[in-house]
């Protein structure tokens, strides 16, 4: 009888219990605990009971080994493993196929500040670093993340700060090192990046290096370019015919050393000797100093003048028949021996490598841009991009659009843009500059009627745009012939016009270092913020459009049409059926038939932005797009026929950072 009972219980233990078949009475007993259950001990010592809440591990293990519990558990385990593997593989694939994210210097326009004219915080009539910090909110309004501040180093100001007396100190006009550190901390807190000037070609004649070099003190003896020269009765016969950028001989006699030193700019700016390795190391040390302060990028000034030929031969005359004694202007010579010499690019590469030492931290890439006016020799400018194997500058500044006023037309705009895009090495990043502290303001060069369309060109072309302070509101050159103002070399450096108060809100001083333009009552930031049709608000809308629309942010650019009046190009992205057509008028009133150029275009396009505020809505017919003089249109349309895929446009389309869009996943990938 006992054996039958054991056998019966053993059979019951091989069965799976379904909680749904338990009676309410059984569930109640299970919840009351094991004390009310009848228990019998089997021959192997296991307790013959049904599973219940709070069961001991022996019971749990007894049931967990049963097939009906083990198989679902194993199936669930392997499903989790498989799902995890798929998730990891998908993540790896997305990372591998994703295009490189645009870096900060590619994603944002660059805004140049001339610090002496931006904002005065201490009522001395000069802009300063603390004043810049007070205005950081303004860059958020503009949707600008990269700020370039022109030279603020200690200087005698013979060349407005570009004659540096101490590369590691702040000139008192602009503040203190502590104020600089406060400024950069505040900028980084707001997500802003700071680019500063690096001025390597020369120093001030007040620099301690030059003073020691004059005295032939130790290693500093050859920090500058010294040559024997004849000096009789106050008259100097220089070593050769080299001319300064500002005119007259590039050699100056020094009474203390009894030799001539080279200066390619002012005589108060002696050129450093880059054939001396110690000089190269000194400049690397200066780079490290500012990068350790937290600076995000360097703009390298006057880079093509760094090296001179050591043979000191006379430079060829432009007019070979001209009397050599009458040559006093820089333009009268070909500068074959004083610019772009062999070894120049090796120096720039070494600086880039120094900066790379500080670019290893994620999100802290250190950017370098070079300044070189090469005029018709654009191939020389392109050399600063480096090679596919050795990096130099992230890009050299592109100053060619500054000359648009020389041929103000649709054809003229096309020629300047196309010249850069076709000359630029494949895969490099373009950039565009329409003004800076060395050139007349846009309004003064081309007139107010073209200011807005030039800003539209600047912010819708592929690459990085650079805006000189005040151009976003249409500031003009001042008349520097006014009495009591001696600093009159550069009328485009006048104080920023913030509002209609005295001194345009720039300063509370009785007198500013340069006069404020007389139009500040209407041309100022505060007035234009509340004017829907203002130059400022158009600039802001264009900046937001560039950031938010992928085709403009990083897509293809294809030339569609250009003539005397208009320049038309499209911005599009693989995989995205949204595209933008820019129709920019640099001539006179014109009607353009885009449908005749691209029959696949829709019959109508939506006006996304116009330089004329009353047109900022509605549609236009692609068979007759009318633009007024100086008008620009950003037209949005849908298409499945992208221009860059058409054979006839292959040599008219460009892209630097290729990416394709998957609309179903809302992601970018690169292998398309």
C-alpha positions in Angstrom: 0.0 0.0 0.0 2.8 2.4 0.9 4.6 1.6 -2.4 1.4 2.5 -4.4 1.2 5.8 -2.6 4.9 6.6 -3.4 4.4 5.6 -7.1 1.3 7.7 -7.4 3.0 10.8 -5.9 6.0 10.2 -8.3 3.7 10.3 -11.3 2.1 13.5 -10.0 5.6 15.1 -9.7 6.3 14.5 -13.4 3.3 16.6 -14.4 3.3 20.4 -14.9 1.0 22.3 -12.8 -1.1 25.0 -14.4 -2.0 27.7 -11.9 -5.2 28.3 -13.8 -6.5 24.8 -12.7 -5.8 25.3 -9.1 -9.0 25.6 -7.1 -9.5 28.7 -4.9 -9.2 26.4 -1.9 -5.7 25.1 -3.1 -4.5 28.7 -3.7 -5.6 29.7 -0.3 -3.8 26.8 1.3 -0.6 27.7 -0.7 -0.8 31.3 0.6 -1.3 30.1 4.2 2.1 28.4 4.1 3.4 24.9 4.0 2.3 24.1 7.6 -1.3 23.2 6.5 -0.1 21.0 3.6 0.3 17.2 4.0 3.8 16.2 3.3 5.2 12.9 2.6 8.9 12.1 2.2 9.9 10.1 -0.9 12.8 7.7 -1.0 15.1 10.4 -2.5 14.3 12.9 0.2 12.4 15.4 -2.1 9.1 16.9 -0.7 6.1 16.0 -2.7 4.3 19.4 -2.9 2.8 21.7 -5.4 4.7 25.0 -6.2 3.6 28.0 -4.2 4.8 31.5 -3.4 7.8 31.5 -1.1 8.8 27.9 -1.9 12.3 26.8 -0.9 15.0 26.5 -3.5 14.8 22.6 -3.4 11.2 22.8 -4.7 12.0 25.5 -7.2 14.9 23.5 -8.6 12.8 20.4 -8.7 10.2 22.1 -11.0 12.7 24.3 -13.0 14.3 21.3 -14.5 11.1 20.0 -16.1 10.8 20.3 -19.8 7.8 22.5 -19.9 9.6 25.1 -17.8 13.1 24.7 -19.1 12.4 24.8 -22.9 10.5 28.2 -22.8 13.2 29.6 -20.6 15.9 28.5 -23.0 14.0 29.8 -26.0 13.6 33.2 -24.3 17.3 33.2 -23.4 18.5 32.6 -26.9 16.0 35.1 -28.3 17.5 37.7 -26.0 21.0 36.7 -27.1 20.0 36.9 -30.8 18.3 40.3 -30.3 21.3 41.7 -28.5 23.6 40.4 -31.4 21.3 42.0 -34.0 21.3 45.3 -32.0 25.1 45.3 -31.7 25.5 44.5 -35.4 23.0 47.2 -36.4 24.8 49.7 -34.2 28.2 48.8 -35.7 26.8 49.0 -39.2 25.2 52.4 -38.6 28.5 53.7 -37.2 30.5 52.2 -40.1 28.2 53.6 -42.7 27.5 56.9 -41.1 29.2 59.9 -42.7 31.6 61.9 -40.5 29.8 64.5 -38.5 30.7 68.1 -39.5 33.1 69.7 -37.1 32.3 73.0 -35.3 34.2 75.1 -37.9 32.2 73.5 -40.7 28.8 73.6 -39.0 28.7 77.3 -38.1 29.5 80.6 -39.8 32.6 82.4 -38.5 32.0 85.9 -37.1 35.0 88.2 -37.0 35.3 90.7 -34.2 37.7 93.7 -34.4 38.0 94.0 -30.6 38.8 97.7 -30.4 35.5 98.5 -32.1 33.0 95.9 -30.8 32.1 97.0 -27.3 33.7 99.3 -24.7 33.1 98.2 -21.1 35.2 100.8 -19.2 34.3 104.1 -20.9 37.7 104.7 -22.4 36.4 104.8 -26.0 38.1 101.5 -26.9 36.4 98.1 -27.3 37.8 95.4 -25.0 37.5 91.8 -24.0 35.1 92.4 -21.2 32.8 94.2 -23.7 32.8 91.2 -26.0 31.8 89.0 -23.0 28.9 91.4 -22.3 27.6 90.7 -25.9 27.8 86.9 -26.0 24.0 86.6 -26.1 24.1 88.3 -29.5 25.8 85.3 -31.1 23.0 83.1 -30.0 20.5 85.4 -31.7 22.6 85.2 -34.9 22.9 81.4 -34.6 26.7 81.7 -34.8 29.0 79.4 -32.8 32.5 80.3 -34.0 34.0 83.7 -33.1 37.3 85.0 -34.5 38.8 87.9 -32.4 41.5 89.9 -34.2 44.8 90.8 -32.6 44.6 91.8 -28.9 48.2 91.2 -28.0 50.4 93.7 -26.2 51.5 96.2 -28.9 52.7 99.7 -29.6 49.8 99.9 -32.1 51.9 101.1 -35.0 49.9 98.7 -37.1 46.8 98.5 -34.9 47.9 95.4 -33.0 49.6 93.5 -35.7 53.0 94.7 -34.4 53.2 92.4 -31.4 55.5 93.3 -28.5 54.6 90.3 -26.4 52.8 87.2 -27.9 51.8 85.9 -24.4 50.2 89.1 -23.0 47.1 91.2 -23.5 47.4 94.8 -24.4 46.0 97.0 -21.6 43.7 98.6 -24.1 41.8 95.3 -24.3 42.1 94.2 -20.7 44.0 91.6 -18.7 44.8 87.9 -19.0 42.3 87.2 -16.3 39.6 88.9 -18.3 40.6 86.8 -21.3 40.3 83.7 -19.3 36.9 84.8 -18.1 35.8 85.5 -21.7 36.9 82.1 -23.0 35.2 80.3 -20.0 32.0 82.2 -20.7 32.2 81.4 -24.4 32.6 77.7 -23.8 29.8 77.7 -21.3 27.5 79.0 -24.1 28.9 76.5 -26.6 30.9 79.1 -28.5 34.3 78.4 -30.1 37.1 81.0 -30.1 39.6 81.6 -32.9 42.4 84.1 -32.3 45.1 85.7 -34.5 48.5 84.1 -34.7 51.0 86.6 -36.2 54.2 84.7 -37.0 55.9 86.7 -39.7 57.2 89.6 -37.7 57.2 91.2 -34.3 57.2 94.8 -33.1 60.7 96.4 -32.9 59.9 96.8 -29.2 59.8 93.0 -28.7 62.5 91.7 -26.3 63.7 89.3 -29.0 64.5 92.2 -31.3 66.1 94.3 -28.6 68.4 91.3 -27.8 69.1 90.7 -31.5 70.2 94.3 -32.0 72.7 93.7 -29.2 73.8 90.3 -30.7 72.8 88.6 -27.4 73.3 84.8 -27.5 70.8 82.8 -29.6 68.8 85.9 -30.4 71.5 87.2 -32.6 69.9 85.6 -35.7 66.3 85.7 -34.7 65.8 88.4 -37.4 67.1 88.8 -41.0 70.2 91.0 -40.8 72.4 92.0 -43.7 75.4 94.3 -44.1 74.5 97.5 -46.0 76.1 100.8 -46.8 75.0 103.7 -44.6 76.7 107.0 -45.3 75.6 110.4 -44.0 72.2 109.2 -43.1 71.6 107.5 -46.5 71.3 103.8 -46.7 72.0 101.6 -49.7 70.0 98.4 -49.1 71.2 94.9 -49.9 68.8 94.5 -52.8 65.7 96.0 -54.4 63.1 94.3 -52.2 60.1 96.6 -51.5 57.8 96.7 -48.4 54.1 95.9 -48.8 53.5 99.5 -47.7 56.0 100.9 -50.2 59.7 101.9 -50.3 62.6 99.7 -49.3 62.0 96.6 -47.2 65.4 97.2 -45.4 66.0 99.5 -42.5 69.4 100.5 -41.0 69.9 99.9 -37.3 72.4 102.2 -35.6 73.0 99.9 -32.7 73.9 96.8 -34.8 75.3 98.7 -37.8 73.3 96.4 -40.1 70.0 96.5 -42.1 67.1 94.3 -41.0 64.3 93.2 -43.3 60.7 94.3 -42.8 58.1 93.3 -45.3 55.6 95.6 -43.6 56.3 98.6 -41.5 59.8 99.4 -40.4 58.5 98.9 -36.8 57.7 95.3 -37.8 61.0 93.4 -38.4 60.6 90.0 -40.1 61.6 86.9 -38.1 64.2 84.5 -39.5 62.5 81.2 -40.1 65.7 79.7 -41.4 66.6 79.6 -37.7 65.2 76.5 -35.9 65.1 78.3 -32.6 62.6 80.8 -34.1 60.4 77.9 -35.3 60.4 76.4 -31.8 59.6 79.7 -30.2 56.5 80.0 -32.4 55.4 76.5 -31.5 55.7 77.4 -27.9 53.4 80.4 -28.5 50.9 78.1 -30.1 50.9 75.7 -27.1 50.5 78.7 -24.7 47.2 79.8 -26.3 45.9 76.3 -26.8 46.5 75.5 -23.2 44.5 78.6 -22.4 41.6 76.9 -24.2 41.7 78.6 -27.6 39.8 76.5 -30.2 41.5 77.8 -33.4 44.2 80.0 -34.9 44.0 82.3 -37.9 47.5 82.5 -39.2 48.3 86.0 -40.4 50.4 87.0 -43.5 51.5 83.4 -43.9 53.1 83.6 -47.4 55.7 86.1 -46.2 57.3 83.7 -43.6 60.4 82.7 -45.7 62.6 84.7 -48.0 65.3 83.4 -50.4 68.7 83.3 -48.7 70.5 84.3 -51.9 69.0 87.9 -51.6 68.8 88.4 -55.4 66.9 91.4 -56.8 63.3 90.6 -57.6 62.2 91.0 -61.2 60.6 94.2 -62.3 57.1 94.2 -63.7 58.2 96.8 -66.2 61.7 95.8 -67.2 62.3 99.2 -68.9 61.6 101.2 -65.7 64.5 102.8 -64.0 65.3 100.7 -60.9 65.9 103.8 -58.9 62.3 104.8 -59.3 60.8 101.6 -58.0 59.0 102.4 -54.7 55.7 100.6 -54.9 55.1 96.9 -54.0 53.2 96.3 -57.2 56.2 97.2 -59.3 58.0 93.9 -58.6 57.3 90.2 -59.0 57.8 88.9 -55.5 59.5 85.6 -56.5 62.0 85.7 -53.6 60.0 87.1 -50.7 56.7 85.1 -50.8 55.8 81.4 -50.9 59.3 80.0 -50.7 60.4 76.4 -50.5 60.0 75.2 -46.9 57.0 77.4 -46.1 54.6 74.5 -46.2 56.8 72.4 -44.0 56.6 75.0 -41.3 52.8 75.2 -41.5 52.6 71.4 -41.3 54.7 71.4 -38.2 52.2 73.9 -36.7 49.3 71.7 -37.6 51.0 68.8 -35.9 51.5 70.9 -32.8 47.8 71.7 -32.8 46.9 68.1 -33.2 48.5 67.4 -29.9 45.6 69.3 -28.4 42.9 67.8 -30.6 42.7 64.4 -29.0 40.0 65.2 -26.6 36.6 64.5 -28.1 34.8 67.6 -29.3 38.0 69.8 -28.9 39.4 69.8 -32.4 41.8 72.7 -32.8 41.2 74.5 -36.1 43.7 76.4 -38.3 43.0 78.8 -41.1 45.6 80.7 -43.1 45.5 84.2 -44.6 47.2 84.6 -48.0 46.2 87.1 -50.7 47.4 85.3 -53.9 45.3 87.2 -56.4 45.4 85.5 -59.8 47.7 82.7 -58.5 44.9 80.7 -56.9 46.9 77.5 -57.1 49.2 79.0 -54.5 46.3 79.5 -52.1 45.1 75.9 -52.7 48.5 74.6 -51.5 47.6 75.6 -47.9 45.0 72.8 -47.9 47.9 70.4 -47.7 48.0 67.0 -49.4 45.9 63.8 -48.9 48.7 62.5 -46.7 49.9 65.6 -44.8 47.5 68.2 -43.4 48.1 71.9 -43.3 45.3 74.4 -42.8 41.8 73.2 -42.5 41.2 75.8 -45.2 42.9 79.0 -46.5 40.7 82.0 -46.4 38.9 82.6 -49.7 39.0 86.3 -50.4 38.0 86.2 -54.0 34.3 87.2 -53.5 35.6 90.5 -52.1 36.3 91.4 -55.7 32.7 90.9 -56.8 32.2 94.6 -57.2 34.7 94.6 -60.1 32.3 92.6 -62.2 28.9 93.0 -60.4 26.8 90.5 -62.4 25.5 87.0 -62.4 28.4 85.9 -64.6 30.8 87.7 -62.2 29.5 85.8 -59.2 29.5 82.5 -61.0 33.1 83.0 -62.2 34.4 83.7 -58.6 32.6 80.8 -57.1 33.5 78.4 -59.9 37.1 79.4 -59.8 37.4 78.3 -56.2 35.4 75.1 -56.5 37.3 73.8 -59.5 40.7 74.7 -58.0 40.0 73.2 -54.6 41.5 69.8 -54.0 38.9 67.0 -54.0 37.2 66.4 -50.7 38.4 69.6 -49.1 36.1 72.1 -47.4 35.3 75.4 -49.1 34.9 78.8 -47.5 33.7 82.3 -48.4 34.7 85.8 -47.2 33.1 89.0 -48.4 34.7 91.5 -46.0 37.2 91.9 -43.2 39.3 94.5 -41.4 41.5 95.2 -44.4 38.8 95.8 -47.0 35.9 98.3 -47.5 32.6 97.2 -46.1 30.2 95.5 -48.5 27.7 98.5 -48.6 30.6 100.8 -49.4 31.9 98.6 -52.2 28.7 97.5 -53.9 25.9 99.7 -52.6 23.1 98.9 -50.1 20.9 97.3 -52.8 23.2 94.4 -53.1 24.0 93.8 -49.5 21.2 91.3 -48.8 21.8 89.2 -51.9 25.5 88.9 -51.1 24.6 87.7 -47.6 22.3 85.2 -49.2 25.1 84.0 -51.5 27.5 83.8 -48.5 25.1 81.6 -46.4 23.8 79.3 -49.0 27.0 78.3 -50.8 28.6 75.0 -49.6 31.2 75.4 -46.9 32.0 77.9 -44.1 31.1 81.6 -44.4 32.9 84.4 -42.6 31.1 87.5 -41.6 32.9 90.7 -40.5 31.2 92.4 -37.6 28.5 94.8 -38.6 28.0 93.4 -42.1 24.9 91.6 -40.8 23.2 95.0 -40.3 24.7 96.7 -43.4 27.2 99.0 -41.7 29.2 101.4 -44.0 32.7 102.8 -44.0 33.1 106.0 -42.0 34.7 109.2 -43.2 38.0 109.2 -41.4 39.1 112.6 -42.6 37.2 114.1 -39.6 39.4 116.2 -37.3 40.9 114.9 -34.1 41.1 111.3 -35.5 44.6 110.1 -36.4 43.8 106.4 -36.7 42.4 106.7 -40.2 44.0 103.9 -42.2 41.0 101.7 -42.1 37.5 103.3 -42.3 35.9 99.8 -42.1 36.9 99.4 -38.5 34.4 101.9 -37.0 32.6 101.1 -33.7 29.8 98.5 -33.8 26.3 100.1 -34.0 24.2 98.5 -31.2 21.4 101.0 -30.7 20.4 104.7 -31.3 22.0 106.0 -28.0 25.1 108.2 -28.0 28.0 106.4 -29.7 25.6 103.8 -31.0 25.6 102.0 -27.6 29.3 101.1 -28.3 30.7 103.3 -25.5 29.7 105.7 -22.8 32.9 107.7 -23.3 33.0 111.3 -24.4 35.0 110.2 -27.5 35.6 106.9 -29.2 38.9 105.8 -30.8 37.2 106.1 -34.2 34.0 108.0 -34.9 30.6 106.2 -35.1 29.0 106.3 -38.5 26.3 109.0 -38.8 23.6 106.5 -39.9 23.7 104.7 -36.5 20.2 106.1 -35.6 18.6 103.7 -38.1 21.4 101.2 -38.9 21.8 99.4 -35.6 21.1 96.1 -34.0 18.2 97.0 -31.7 16.3 98.8 -34.5 16.7 95.9 -36.9 15.7 93.3 -34.4 12.1 94.6 -34.4 12.0 95.2 -38.2 10.8 92.1 -39.8 12.2 93.1 -43.2 15.7 94.1 -41.8 19.1 93.0 -43.1 19.8 91.6 -39.6 16.7 89.4 -39.5 17.3 88.1 -43.1 20.9 87.2 -42.0 19.5 85.3 -39.0 16.9 83.5 -41.1 19.6 82.4 -43.6 21.8 81.2 -40.8 18.9 79.1 -39.3 18.1 77.8 -42.8 21.7 76.7 -43.3 21.7 74.9 -39.9 18.3 73.2 -40.2 18.2 72.1 -43.9 20.5 69.2 -44.7 20.8 70.0 -48.5 22.2 73.5 -47.6 24.1 72.3 -44.6 26.1 69.6 -46.3 24.6 68.7 -49.7 25.5 69.0 -53.3 25.8 72.3 -55.1 25.1 72.3 -58.9 25.2 75.3 -61.2 21.9 75.7 -63.1 22.2 79.0 -64.9 24.1 82.3 -65.0 23.9 85.3 -67.2 24.5 89.0 -66.9 21.8 89.4 -64.3 21.4 86.2 -62.3 23.3 83.3 -60.8 21.3 80.2 -60.2 22.4 77.1 -58.3 20.7 74.2 -56.5 21.4 72.5 -53.2 20.3 68.9 -52.9 21.1 65.7 -50.9 21.1 62.0 -52.1 18.0 60.2 -50.8 16.1 63.4 -49.9 13.3 64.6 -52.2 13.5 68.1 -50.9 15.8 70.5 -52.7 16.5 74.3 -52.8 17.1 76.5 -55.7 18.9 79.9 -55.2 18.1 82.6 -57.8 20.4 85.6 -57.1 20.2 88.8 -59.0 23.5 90.8 -59.2 22.4 92.9 -62.2 19.1 94.3 -63.3 15.5 93.2 -63.2 15.3 89.8 -64.9 13.0 86.9 -65.8 14.5 83.5 -65.9 13.0 80.3 -67.4 14.3 77.5 -65.2 12.0 75.0 -66.8 13.8 75.3 -70.1 17.1 74.4 -68.4 15.6 71.6 -66.3 12.4 70.2 -67.8 12.0 67.8 -64.8 11.4 70.7 -62.4 7.9 71.1 -60.9 5.8 73.8 -62.5 5.9 75.8 -59.3 8.3 76.3 -56.4 7.7 77.6 -52.9 9.4 80.8 -51.9 11.2 79.8 -48.7 13.1 83.1 -48.3 13.4 86.4 -50.2 15.6 89.4 -49.8 12.3 91.3 -50.2 10.2 90.6 -47.2 6.9 91.0 -48.9 7.7 88.0 -51.1 8.4 85.6 -48.2 5.5 83.4 -49.1 3.7 82.0 -52.0 5.0 80.3 -55.1 6.7 81.1 -58.4 6.4 79.6 -61.8 9.6 77.8 -62.9 8.9 79.1 -66.5 9.2 82.7 -65.4 11.1 83.5 -62.2 11.2 87.2 -61.9 13.8 89.0 -59.7 14.5 92.7 -59.1 17.9 94.3 -59.0 19.7 92.9 -56.0 17.0 90.4 -55.1 17.6 86.9 -54.0 15.2 84.0 -53.7 15.6 80.7 -51.9 13.1 78.4 -53.6 12.0 75.0 -52.1 10.7 72.1 -54.2 10.1 68.4 -54.2 11.8 66.2 -56.8 12.9 62.6 -57.5 15.2 63.8 -60.3 18.3 65.1 -58.7 20.5 67.4 -60.8 23.9 65.9 -59.8 23.0 62.6 -61.2 22.5 64.0 -64.7 25.4 63.5 -67.1 25.2 67.0 -68.5 25.7 68.4 -65.0 28.6 66.2 -63.8 31.2 69.0 -64.3 28.9 71.5 -62.7 28.3 69.8 -59.3 30.4 69.7 -56.2 30.3 68.1 -52.8 32.9 67.9 -50.0 31.5 65.7 -47.3 29.3 63.2 -49.1 26.2 61.9 -47.3 22.9 60.2 -48.3 19.6 60.2 -46.5 17.4 57.3 -45.6 14.0 58.8 -45.0 12.4 55.7 -43.5 15.0 55.7 -40.7 15.7 59.5 -40.7 19.5 58.9 -40.8 22.5 59.7 -43.0 24.8 57.2 -44.5 27.9 57.5 -46.7 28.1 54.6 -49.1 25.6 55.7 -51.7 
